[in-house]
Amino acid sequence: MYKPKLIIIPVLLFLSFKVNGQQLKADTSVNKQAPKSLFINAGLQYLSQLTYAGRRDASSVPVLLPTFTLISTKGFFVAAIGYFDINGAKSAAEGLSITPGYVFSFDKKKEFGGAISATKYFITDNSPIILSSFNATIDGQLHYSPDNIVKLTIDGSYRFSKQGANDVINDAELSKEIQLTKSGKNNKDGLKITPTLTLYSGTQSFYKTSDSTINNSSVLKNILSPGQTTTTQNQQVRQYTILALSGSLQLTYVIKTWQISFTPYLIQPYHQVNYVNNTPQNGTYFLFTTGVSVTF
């Protein structure tokens, strides 16, 4: 039986690195030095529980993610992320992932663009985190933000599994960045919030309830229950379906090249199965992330 371990979270801090990498420019007004063509971003992020595409299971654990990203002004980047399970006495280093990719824009105002990337995971096989079942992923993203009024993002991911069938995961995201305070050069520093609504879909297993009818042919069965008997059965199904709906509110404070963030999430999964006892598991749950990063 196909039993994927499920965890979540597009690495939001990492995605912000890619955006910052294209926006940062060296100040050459004083020393007339040539502008930098390569930037480095280092960060540390805490996730209260690691899940995937809005899904979680009993093995979902809190993790600490150190990150290191090289970003070219041409749009190319390479990111490395470490995974540390910090679940009390069972805390351990679980491995890392390497992601090369490219960020692009279709217009000069950068309102319409996207990104493509591929990730290779090096996670220990006995790790409790969901990424231990991943071999690699190929990811693509398109976004549209007319006049910075609202941002619509569509993502697609093809996941290569170590065992069992591969998966396709998609999400559609609607977000709005709101600058609350402004400071620093060009008023780019300060506090901002980003409310976000995300719908996940993909090829994950879920339960389908069906009724089956049994004909009663024996004399004894006809006496006790003449005619036909209808029974209800739960059957595990694997097909493309809606996986989860997520609402979040990212708070970010920018100080020059430093960025501090905190994001609470409220997530409602759909068609989810508890693989321990094979029963539906669709309760709403809460998690949060917090982190800090610097670009130099």
N, C-alpha and C positions, 0 to 999 in steps of 0.2 A: 504494500500500500504506500502511495506517495504521501509522505508526511514532512512537508517543508517546515523548518523552524522559522518563525515569523518575528521580524523586528522592524523598525521604521527609520525614518528621518533622512530625507535628502540632506546632505551635509550643508546646512544653510550658511554657516560661517565660511566654508570653503567657496561656495558660490559667490559670496560677497567679495572674496579675495579677487576673483576673476574680474569683477566689475571695477574694483578699485585699481587693479593693475592697468587698465586702459585709461583711467581718468587721471592718474598721478603724472605730473610732469615736473622736471627739475627746474628750479628758479635760476635762470642764467642772466638775470638783469645786472648782477653785481660783478661776478667773476668771469662772465662770458664763456664758461665751460660748455662743452658739447652736452646736449641733453642725454640723459640716461636711456639706454635701450633695454635694460633688464632690471627688474625689481624683485625683491625677496620679501615674502610675507611669512611670518612665524606666528603661531597662535596656540591656544590651549582652550578646549571646550569640554564642558561637563554635560552629560545627558542623564537625566534621572532614570531612564530606562531605554534601552536600545530596541527599537522595533523596526518594522519594514512595511512600507506602503499602507500605514495605518493599522497594521495587524500586530498582535503580540501574543505570547504564550507564556507558560510557566517558567521558561528559561530566560525571559527578558530580564536583563540586569542593568544596573547603572554602569556607565563607562566614562573614562577619561580619554580624550582624543587630542594628543599633541599633533600639530600640523606644520608642514613646511612646504612652501610653494614658490617656484621660480616662475616669473611672469614677464613675458616679452611684450614690448609696446606694439608689436605686430599682431598680437592676439594669441600667440602660442603660450602654453603653460605646462608645467609638470608639477604634480602635487603628491606628497607622501603623507599618509595618515597612520598613526599608531593607535592600537586599540588595547586599553587596559581595563580589565574587569575589576571594579572596586567594590565587589559584593562581600564586604566584611572579611572574615577569615579566609574565604575562598578567592581573595583578590589575586590576580595574576596578569601577566602580559599575554595577550592572546594572538598578537601578530601585527601585520601592517598591510597597507594597500598602496599601489602606485598608479597614478592617473595622469597620462598625457592627454592633451586636448587643445582645442582651438576655439576662441571666441570671435565672433564676427558681427558686423552690422551691414544692413542693406542701404542705409541712408546716412547723410552727414550728421544729422541731429541725433543719431543712434536711438531713434524711437522704435525701429524695427530691426531685430537681429536674433542671434541665437548662439548656440555652442554645441560642439560635438566632442566626445571623449570616450576613452576606453579605460577600464579599471581592472587590474589584476590583483586578486586577494591572496595573501599568504597568511592564513589563519590556521591555527592548530586544529586537527580533526576532532579532538575531544573538547573543544571550547563550547561553553554554554551559550555564546552569542550566535545569532542567526547567520552571521556572515561566514561561519564555519561551513555552511552548506553551499556557499558560493565558490565558483571557480573564477569567473570573470563576468563583467557586464560591458555592454556597448550602449552608450547613452546619447540622446540628441534632444535639443531644446530650441524652441522658437518663442520669442516674446514680442509684444506690441504694446507701446506706451505712448499714445497720442497726447502731445503737449503735457506729459507727466500728470494727466488727470487721473488715470487708473492704468494699471499694468495687467495684461493678460498673458499668461505663460502656459505653454503646452509642452509636456515632457514625454519622452518615450524611452524605455529601457528594455533591452533583451538580456536576460540573465542566464548564464551558463551554469548549470548545477553540477556539483561533484557526483551526485547520485540522483537518479530519477529524471523526470522530464524537465526541459528548460522552460522558462517563463517569460511572458511579455507583460510589462507593467507600464501603464500610462497614468498621467495625472494632468488635470486642468486647474490652474490657479488664478485667482483674482485678488490683487493686492493694491494698496494705496499707501504711498510714503507721505507722511505728514511731518514737516519740520516744526517742532515746538519752540526751540530756542536757536538763535544764530550767533556765532562768534567766530573769531579767527579771520584769516585772510579770505576775502570774497564771501564771507558769511557761510562757509562750508562746514564749520565745526558746530558742535552743539548737540542737543537732544532731539531725536526724532522717533516716531512710532510708525509701525507698518502693520495694520490689520490685514489678515490674509485668510481666504477661504479656499480650501483645496479638496478636490474630488479625485479619489484614486480608483482605478479599475485595472483588471488584469486577469491572467489565467491562474487563479489559485483555487485550491479545493474548498468545497463548501457542502453543506447538507441539504438535500431535497427530500421533502416528505411526500410520500405517495401512498395511495390506497390500492390494495390488491384484493381480488375476489376469488374465493375458493368454492368450488362446487362440492356439496355434501352428497356423496353417492351411497354410503353405507346405510343400512337400516338404523343402526344406533345413532348415527349423526343426524339422520332425518327426524328421529324422534326428539332429540335434544335441541336441534336447530335446523328445522326443515328449510330446504331451498339452498341459499348461498350465504357464506360468511365473509364479511369484509374486514380486513385487518390493515392497520396503518404501520408503515415501515419507514425508517430513515435510511437513505441511501447516499453515500458519499459521491459527489459529482465533481468533475474537474472541467471547467469551461470558462470562457471569458465572461466576467461579470463585474459589477460594482463591488469594490472592496471596502472603502471607508470614506467618511467625510470628516475633514479636519478644519478647526478654526483656531487661529493663533494671533497673538499680538506681540510683535517683536519691538522691544525698546532698545535703542542704540544710542550711545553717547560717543561722539567723535572728538578727540583732542589731537589736532595735527595728524600725525600718521598712526595714532593709536585708536582702537575701536573696542568699546566694551558693550556687550549685548546680553540681554535676558529675554527669553521667549517662553511664555506659557502656552500649552496646547490643550485643547479639549477635542477628543477623537471618538467618533462613533463608527465602529467596524460593522460590516454587513456580511452575511453568509459565511461567518467564520466558524470553524470546527475546533473543539477542544480535543487534541489528539491523544490525550491521556485516557479519557473515557468515551470518546466519540460522541459528544453531544454538542449542540449549538452553543456558541460563546460570542455574544454580540453586545455586551454591556459597554456603555460609555466610560472612558477612562481619561485621566489627566496625567500629563508629564510636562517637564520643562527642560530647557537648555540654558546654559549661561557660559560665556566665554570672553576671552580677550585676545586681540591680535595687534600686530604692529607691522608696518610696511617700511622698508628701507632700501 
